[in-house]
Amino acid sequence: MTSATILGASLLPLPPVSAETSQAETAPLSHPAKTAEAKSSARFFTASQHALVEELSETIIPADSHSGGAKAAKVADYIDQVLRESFDDNQKTLWRDGLRLIDVMSQHYHGKTFVNATPEDRIALLTVLSDHVQMTDLPEVRFFVELKRMTVTGYYTSKIGIHDELEYKGNRILKEYVGCDDQGPASS
């Protein structure tokens, strides 16, 4: 039984990687200094993949009246940087395949790509993955787990996540240490 059968994704084979590939993958070999300089400024995600990661992460951590969401915190840029700088080809493959699987599932369930789906449809699709999170042998589930992990890490290490959401004020010098209010009997 394939993962597509289990989660109801399209049974058609995955489309081949489109002509729109990352600059780092398609850059011809050239002078080493130029290659290193180009690689440091190249992005891991294509423009459409970046937009998809933005929508996925915003669906996981949306903006509210208290703080901005994953888009405002530039979580997709954080994930792009981590993957661009990673030497783990398995992680990179997981992300490329996972993004394609998300769109295949979205096309199957809603007849449109994830980016073009309604917020309700996006939540429904991620709920399907969340409901099957124990099925880690499925690539789309492994991708979803990694997506959540990196979204949360990226968000809560951003200024918006730390200061707006968590209201962290930084290290402060206390004039006095208040201690615990519990005046119950001491245990011995």
FENDA-V311909 format. One record per run of one state. SS is the DSSP state (h for helix, s for strand, l for the rest). FROM is the first residue (numbers start at 1). TO is the last residue. If there is no record, write none. Layout:
SS&FROM&TO + SS&FROM&TO
//
This chain:
l&1&2 + h&3&7 + l&8&22 + h&23&26 + l&27&31 + h&32&41 + l&42&46 + h&47&60 + l&61&74 + h&75&85 + l&86&88 + h&89&110 + l&111&118 + h&119&131 + l&132&138 + h&139&156 + l&157&158 + h&159&165 + l&166&188
//
